[in-house]
């Protein structure tokens, strides 16, 4: 079941920031910057909040702000509510990706006595093995390919206009946003609206 959500000006900032974070995260992964998973978390958070806003057309701006602040940065809570909007097997399959990204939030402010190390890999196999470490630290890994799939599925199921946002930024970045999106990404830049509509 796909749900058509109407995107308008109320969530445009979330779409723009999400696209910026997403493009920066993909570039950061390519050049091996350690903040890459944190940027992916921010991107997905912005995209999920855009969907939540678009799904509440009758809610006032004040009510929406209160609702969004109530979620904080907890992707799992947002994800649970978004899946209620559209119970879909494609969404269920991405629970693990959301869970890993949610763990990344706890790495933003490392604790001195028990630091958490974050990392990523590009492998597109859903059960790709992660490198095992015996250093006594907690390691959280994010799959770039799984995040790419998540973003693509949000477009497929909800019509999240990620392609429009990417093409909009390309005009001022000489195509760099498209390059960041397309590098090692097996999912094409979405066209709007999704072809199944």
C-alpha positions in Angstrom: 0.0 0.0 0.0 1.4 3.4 -1.0 0.2 6.6 0.6 0.1 9.8 -1.3 1.3 12.6 0.9 1.1 16.2 -0.4 4.3 18.1 0.2 4.1 21.9 0.3 6.0 24.8 1.8 5.6 23.7 5.4 8.2 21.0 5.1 10.4 22.5 2.4 13.2 23.4 4.9 13.2 19.8 6.2 13.6 18.5 2.6 16.3 21.0 1.8 18.3 20.2 5.0 17.7 16.5 4.6 19.0 16.6 1.0 22.1 18.7 2.1 22.9 16.3 5.0 22.4 13.2 2.7 24.6 14.5 0.0 27.3 15.5 2.5 27.0 12.1 4.2 27.6 10.3 1.0 30.6 12.5 0.1 31.9 12.1 3.7 31.7 8.3 3.3 33.6 8.5 0.0 36.4 10.5 1.5 36.4 8.6 4.8 35.3 11.3 7.2 34.2 9.8 10.5 31.1 12.0 10.8 29.5 10.3 7.9 27.0 8.2 10.0 26.0 11.2 12.0 25.2 13.1 8.8 23.1 10.2 7.6 21.2 10.3 10.9 20.5 14.0 10.4 19.4 13.4 6.8 17.0 10.7 7.7 15.7 12.7 10.6 14.9 15.6 8.3 13.2 13.3 5.7 11.1 11.6 8.4 10.0 14.9 9.9 9.1 16.2 6.4 6.8 13.2 6.0 5.2 13.7 9.4 4.5 17.4 8.6 3.0 16.5 5.2 0.8 13.8 6.8 -0.7 16.4 9.2 -2.2 19.1 6.8 -4.8 20.3 9.3 -2.3 20.7 12.2 -1.2 24.2 13.0 2.4 25.2 12.8 2.5 25.5 16.6 1.1 22.0 17.1 3.5 20.6 14.5 6.5 22.2 16.3 5.4 20.7 19.6 5.0 17.3 17.9 8.4 17.4 16.2 10.2 18.6 19.4 8.5 15.7 21.2 10.3 13.2 18.9 13.7 14.9 19.6 16.3 13.0 17.5 14.7 9.5 18.1 14.4 8.0 14.7 12.8 4.8 16.1 9.8 6.7 17.5 9.3 8.6 14.3 9.7 5.4 12.2 7.0 3.6 14.3 4.5 6.4 13.6 5.4 6.7 9.9 4.9 3.0 9.5 1.4 3.4 10.9 0.7 5.8 8.0 1.5 3.2 5.4 1.9 -0.4 6.6 4.2 -1.6 3.9 6.6 -4.5 3.6 9.3 -2.2 2.1 9.2 -0.2 5.3 9.3 -3.2 7.6 12.5 -4.4 5.8 14.3 -1.2 6.8 13.8 -1.4 10.6 17.4 -2.5 11.1 18.7 0.5 9.2 16.6 2.8 11.3 17.9 1.0 14.4 21.5 1.4 13.5 21.0 5.1 12.6 19.3 5.6 15.9 22.3 4.1 17.7 24.5 6.7 16.0 22.7 9.5 17.8 24.3 8.3 21.0 27.7 8.7 19.4 27.4 12.5 18.9 28.6 13.1 22.4 31.2 10.4 23.2 31.6 9.5 26.8 35.2 9.5 28.1 34.9 6.3 30.1 33.0 4.2 27.5 33.4 5.8 24.0 31.4 4.4 21.1 33.1 4.1 17.7 31.0 4.6 14.6 31.8 3.5 11.1 30.2 2.6 7.8 30.6 0.3 4.8 29.3 0.4 1.2 28.3 -3.2 0.8 24.8 -3.7 -0.6 24.2 -7.2 0.7 21.6 -6.9 3.5 23.6 -9.2 5.8 27.1 -8.0 4.9 29.4 -8.8 7.8 30.8 -6.0 9.8 34.4 -5.9 10.9 34.8 -7.4 14.3 36.9 -5.5 16.8 38.5 -6.8 20.0 39.4 -3.4 21.5 36.8 -3.3 24.3 34.9 -0.5 22.6 31.3 -0.5 21.4 31.2 -0.2 17.6 28.2 1.0 15.6 28.2 0.5 11.9 25.9 2.0 9.2 25.5 0.6 5.7 25.6 3.4 3.1 23.7 1.2 0.7 21.0 0.5 3.3 20.5 4.2 3.9 20.4 4.8 0.1 17.6 2.1 -0.1 15.8 3.8 2.8 15.8 7.2 1.0 14.6 5.5 -2.2 11.8 3.7 -0.4 10.6 6.9 1.3 10.2 8.3 -2.2 8.5 5.1 -3.5 6.0 4.8 -0.6 5.4 8.5 0.3 6.4 10.4 -2.7 9.2 12.2 -0.8 10.4 14.7 -3.5 14.1 13.9 -3.0 14.8 14.1 -6.8 13.3 17.6 -7.0 15.4 18.7 -4.1 18.6 17.3 -5.6 18.0 18.9 -9.0 17.2 22.2 -7.3 20.5 22.2 -5.5 22.4 21.2 -8.6 21.8 24.5 -10.3 23.9 26.3 -7.7 26.5 23.6 -7.1 27.4 22.8 -10.7 26.1 19.2 -10.4 28.0 18.3 -7.3 24.8 17.2 -5.4 24.0 14.8 -8.2 27.5 13.5 -8.2 27.4 12.8 -4.5 24.0 11.0 -4.8 25.1 8.9 -7.8 28.5 7.8 -6.6 28.3 4.0 -5.8 24.5 4.3 -5.5 22.5 1.5 -7.1 19.3 3.5 -6.8 18.6 6.2 -9.4 17.7 9.8 -8.6 13.9 9.6 -8.2 11.6 11.3 -10.7 8.4 12.8 -9.4 5.8 11.6 -8.9 6.7 7.9 -8.4 5.9 5.9 -11.5 3.4 3.6 -9.8 0.9 6.5 -9.4 
